Amino acid sequence: MIERWRLETHTFYFRVGESVVTLEDVVLILGLPTNDFPVTGPTLSSYEVLEVECLDQFGVALRKADCRGSFIKLTWFQALKDRLVLVDDIQIQRYVKCHIMLLFGTVMFGDKSGARVHWKFLPLLCNFAGII
């Protein structure tokens, strides 16, 4: 009975049903290493830092209305993703980065609102060649 309780505490409930995410899943799906240093990052809520990070990653500055504290609204990523014209590698990379951030904010690390994602995940997308 104790083993069953331990398993249930690490079970995630997705829209498609109940699932257990393993470290092997993280490696296969995201390509993130599981045998290195932990993924951590700052939790600053400075608008200027968010603006610079988004400008660097997506070529578009974030408006104050599109963020709240350390979180970016998912509608900003969805609108940017919908506007992108996939004519070159840079635009395709931005599109994929938007899609990854939407996955982080909904399926993988969604909060109760399901409307925003923490910006600490943005630096993970800097080395795009390393994540594909």
Phi and psi restraints in degrees (value plus and minus 20) as a CYANA .aco file:
   2 ILE   PHI     -86.4   -46.4
   2 ILE   PSI     -61.4   -21.4
   3 GLU   PHI     -81.6   -41.6
   3 GLU   PSI     -60.4   -20.4
   4 ARG   PHI     -82.5   -42.5
   4 ARG   PSI     -61.2   -21.2
   5 TRP   PHI     -83.3   -43.3
   5 TRP   PSI     -61.6   -21.6
   6 ARG   PHI     -82.6   -42.6
   6 ARG   PSI     -62.1   -22.1
   7 LEU   PHI     -83.6   -43.6
   7 LEU   PSI     -61.8   -21.8
   8 GLU   PHI     -87.2   -47.2
   8 GLU   PSI     -49.3    -9.3
   9 THR   PHI     -92.1   -52.1
   9 THR   PSI     -37.3     2.7
  10 HIS   PHI    -128.2   -88.2
  10 HIS   PSI      -0.2    39.8
  11 THR   PHI    -117.5   -77.5
  11 THR   PSI     116.5   156.5
  12 PHE   PHI    -127.8   -87.8
  12 PHE   PSI     125.4   165.4
  13 TYR   PHI    -129.2   -89.2
  13 TYR   PSI      88.0   128.0
  14 PHE   PHI    -119.7   -79.7
  14 PHE   PSI     152.4   192.4
  15 ARG   PHI     -82.6   -42.6
  15 ARG   PSI     -46.0    -6.0
  16 VAL   PHI    -109.6   -69.6
  16 VAL   PSI     -25.1    14.9
  17 GLY   PHI     114.1   154.1
  17 GLY   PSI    -190.2  -150.2
  18 GLU   PHI    -103.4   -63.4
  18 GLU   PSI     119.8   159.8
  19 SER   PHI    -173.9  -133.9
  19 SER   PSI     133.1   173.1
  20 VAL   PHI    -131.5   -91.5
  20 VAL   PSI     102.1   142.1
  21 VAL   PHI    -113.2   -73.2
  21 VAL   PSI     102.6   142.6
  22 THR   PHI    -122.2   -82.2
  22 THR   PSI     148.2   188.2
  23 LEU   PHI     -83.3   -43.3
  23 LEU   PSI     -52.8   -12.8
  24 GLU   PHI     -82.5   -42.5
  24 GLU   PSI     -58.6   -18.6
  25 ASP   PHI     -81.0   -41.0
  25 ASP   PSI     -62.1   -22.1
  26 VAL   PHI     -80.6   -40.6
  26 VAL   PSI     -63.3   -23.3
  27 VAL   PHI     -85.0   -45.0
  27 VAL   PSI     -67.0   -27.0
  28 LEU   PHI     -91.1   -51.1
  28 LEU   PSI     -60.7   -20.7
  29 ILE   PHI    -100.3   -60.3
  29 ILE   PSI     -67.7   -27.7
  30 LEU   PHI    -121.5   -81.5
  30 LEU   PSI     -38.3     1.7
  31 GLY   PHI      53.6    93.6
  31 GLY   PSI      -4.6    35.4
  32 LEU   PHI    -100.5   -60.5
  32 LEU   PSI     116.1   156.1
  33 PRO   PHI     -90.4   -50.4
  33 PRO   PSI     123.4   163.4
  34 THR   PHI    -133.5   -93.5
  34 THR   PSI     -16.0    24.0
  35 ASN   PHI    -137.4   -97.4
  35 ASN   PSI       5.8    45.8
  36 ASP   PHI    -148.2  -108.2
  36 ASP   PSI    -178.2  -138.2
  37 PHE   PHI     -87.5   -47.5
  37 PHE   PSI     131.2   171.2
  38 PRO   PHI     -87.4   -47.4
  38 PRO   PSI     134.1   174.1
  39 VAL   PHI    -102.2   -62.2
  39 VAL   PSI      93.1   133.1
  40 THR   PHI    -154.9  -114.9
  40 THR   PSI     150.7   190.7
  41 GLY   PHI    -191.3  -151.3
  41 GLY   PSI     149.8   189.8
  42 PRO   PHI     -91.2   -51.2
  42 PRO   PSI     136.5   176.5
  43 THR   PHI    -138.2   -98.2
  43 THR   PSI      16.6    56.6
  44 LEU   PHI     -87.6   -47.6
  44 LEU   PSI     127.4   167.4
  45 SER   PHI    -135.7   -95.7
  45 SER   PSI       5.2    45.2
  46 SER   PHI     -92.5   -52.5
  46 SER   PSI     104.9   144.9
  47 TYR   PHI     -81.5   -41.5
  47 TYR   PSI     -58.6   -18.6
  48 GLU   PHI     -82.3   -42.3
  48 GLU   PSI     -59.2   -19.2
  49 VAL   PHI     -86.3   -46.3
  49 VAL   PSI     -63.6   -23.6
  50 LEU   PHI     -81.5   -41.5
  50 LEU   PSI     -62.2   -22.2
  51 GLU   PHI     -81.0   -41.0
  51 GLU   PSI     -66.6   -26.6
  52 VAL   PHI     -84.3   -44.3
  52 VAL   PSI     -63.1   -23.1
  53 GLU   PHI     -82.3   -42.3
  53 GLU   PSI     -64.7   -24.7
  54 CYS   PHI     -88.6   -48.6
  54 CYS   PSI     -57.7   -17.7
  55 LEU   PHI     -83.1   -43.1
  55 LEU   PSI     -60.5   -20.5
  56 ASP   PHI     -88.8   -48.8
  56 ASP   PSI     -63.8   -23.8
  57 GLN   PHI     -98.9   -58.9
  57 GLN   PSI     -58.6   -18.6
  58 PHE   PHI    -139.2   -99.2
  58 PHE   PSI     -26.3    13.7
  59 GLY   PHI      54.6    94.6
  59 GLY   PSI      -9.4    30.6
  60 VAL   PHI    -153.7  -113.7
  60 VAL   PSI     113.5   153.5
  61 ALA   PHI     -98.5   -58.5
  61 ALA   PSI     122.0   162.0
  62 LEU   PHI    -101.9   -61.9
  62 LEU   PSI     116.7   156.7
  63 ARG   PHI    -107.3   -67.3
  63 ARG   PSI     135.7   175.7
  64 LYS   PHI     -80.6   -40.6
  64 LYS   PSI     -51.6   -11.6
  65 ALA   PHI     -88.9   -48.9
  65 ALA   PSI     -38.1     1.9
  66 ASP   PHI    -112.4   -72.4
  66 ASP   PSI     -16.8    23.2
  67 CYS   PHI    -157.4  -117.4
  67 CYS   PSI     138.5   178.5
  68 ARG   PHI    -164.4  -124.4
  68 ARG   PSI      87.7   127.7
  69 GLY   PHI      44.2    84.2
  69 GLY   PSI    -144.8  -104.8
  70 SER   PHI    -113.1   -73.1
  70 SER   PSI      -6.3    33.7
  71 PHE   PHI    -136.7   -96.7
  71 PHE   PSI     126.4   166.4
  72 ILE   PHI    -133.3   -93.3
  72 ILE   PSI     116.0   156.0
  73 LYS   PHI     -86.8   -46.8
  73 LYS   PSI     117.5   157.5
  74 LEU   PHI     -86.8   -46.8
  74 LEU   PSI     -45.2    -5.2
  75 THR   PHI     -83.3   -43.3
  75 THR   PSI     -49.5    -9.5
  76 TRP   PHI     -85.6   -45.6
  76 TRP   PSI     -65.0   -25.0
  77 PHE   PHI     -85.6   -45.6
  77 PHE   PSI     -61.1   -21.1
  78 GLN   PHI     -85.2   -45.2
  78 GLN   PSI     -63.3   -23.3
  79 ALA   PHI     -84.4   -44.4
  79 ALA   PSI     -61.9   -21.9
  80 LEU   PHI     -84.1   -44.1
  80 LEU   PSI     -63.7   -23.7
  81 LYS   PHI     -80.9   -40.9
  81 LYS   PSI     -60.1   -20.1
  82 ASP   PHI     -89.4   -49.4
  82 ASP   PSI     -49.9    -9.9
  83 ARG   PHI    -102.6   -62.6
  83 ARG   PSI     -41.3    -1.3
  84 LEU   PHI     -86.5   -46.5
  84 LEU   PSI     116.6   156.6
  85 VAL   PHI    -125.1   -85.1
  85 VAL   PSI      99.0   139.0
  86 LEU   PHI    -104.5   -64.5
  86 LEU   PSI      55.4    95.4
  87 VAL   PHI    -123.9   -83.9
  87 VAL   PSI     -38.4     1.6
  88 ASP   PHI    -165.8  -125.8
  88 ASP   PSI     155.8   195.8
  89 ASP   PHI     -82.7   -42.7
  89 ASP   PSI     -55.8   -15.8
  90 ILE   PHI     -85.1   -45.1
  90 ILE   PSI     -63.7   -23.7
  91 GLN   PHI     -85.8   -45.8
  91 GLN   PSI     -58.2   -18.2
  92 ILE   PHI     -85.1   -45.1
  92 ILE   PSI     -61.7   -21.7
  93 GLN   PHI     -83.0   -43.0
  93 GLN   PSI     -62.1   -22.1
  94 ARG   PHI     -83.1   -43.1
  94 ARG   PSI     -60.1   -20.1
  95 TYR   PHI     -81.4   -41.4
  95 TYR   PSI     -66.4   -26.4
  96 VAL   PHI     -85.7   -45.7
  96 VAL   PSI     -59.8   -19.8
  97 LYS   PHI     -82.5   -42.5
  97 LYS   PSI     -61.8   -21.8
  98 CYS   PHI     -79.9   -39.9
  98 CYS   PSI     -64.1   -24.1
  99 HIS   PHI     -82.9   -42.9
  99 HIS   PSI     -62.2   -22.2
 100 ILE   PHI     -83.5   -43.5
 100 ILE   PSI     -63.6   -23.6
 101 MET   PHI     -84.3   -44.3
 101 MET   PSI     -56.3   -16.3
 102 LEU   PHI     -85.1   -45.1
 102 LEU   PSI     -59.2   -19.2
 103 LEU   PHI     -84.8   -44.8
 103 LEU   PSI     -62.4   -22.4
 104 PHE   PHI     -79.6   -39.6
 104 PHE   PSI     -62.6   -22.6
 105 GLY   PHI     -99.4   -59.4
 105 GLY   PSI     -35.2     4.8
 106 THR   PHI    -135.1   -95.1
 106 THR   PSI     -84.6   -44.6
 107 VAL   PHI     -98.7   -58.7
 107 VAL   PSI     -64.7   -24.7
 108 MET   PHI    -111.7   -71.7
 108 MET   PSI     -69.0   -29.0
 109 PHE   PHI    -148.3  -108.3
 109 PHE   PSI      16.2    56.2
 110 GLY   PHI     -86.4   -46.4
 110 GLY   PSI     126.5   166.5
 111 ASP   PHI    -119.5   -79.5
 111 ASP   PSI    -192.6  -152.6
 112 LYS   PHI     -82.0   -42.0
 112 LYS   PSI     -55.0   -15.0
 113 SER   PHI     -95.7   -55.7
 113 SER   PSI     -52.3   -12.3
 114 GLY   PHI      47.0    87.0
 114 GLY   PSI       1.4    41.4
 115 ALA   PHI    -138.7   -98.7
 115 ALA   PSI     -19.7    20.3
 116 ARG   PHI    -173.2  -133.2
 116 ARG   PSI     144.8   184.8
 117 VAL   PHI    -156.4  -116.4
 117 VAL   PSI     124.4   164.4
 118 HIS   PHI     -90.7   -50.7
 118 HIS   PSI     121.2   161.2
 119 TRP   PHI     -96.5   -56.5
 119 TRP   PSI     -27.7    12.3
 120 LYS   PHI     -83.1   -43.1
 120 LYS   PSI     -36.4     3.6
 121 PHE   PHI    -100.4   -60.4
 121 PHE   PSI     -39.3     0.7
 122 LEU   PHI     -78.4   -38.4
 122 LEU   PSI     -65.9   -25.9
 123 PRO   PHI     -80.8   -40.8
 123 PRO   PSI     -42.5    -2.5
 124 LEU   PHI     -86.8   -46.8
 124 LEU   PSI     -39.0     1.0
 125 LEU   PHI    -115.1   -75.1
 125 LEU   PSI     -19.7    20.3
 126 CYS   PHI     -80.0   -40.0
 126 CYS   PSI     -67.4   -27.4
 127 ASN   PHI    -110.4   -70.4
 127 ASN   PSI      60.2   100.2
 128 PHE   PHI     -83.0   -43.0
 128 PHE   PSI     -56.9   -16.9
 129 ALA   PHI     -83.9   -43.9
 129 ALA   PSI     -47.6    -7.6
 130 GLY   PHI     -99.2   -59.2
 130 GLY   PSI     -34.0     6.0
 131 ILE   PHI    -124.1   -84.1
 131 ILE   PSI     -25.2    14.8
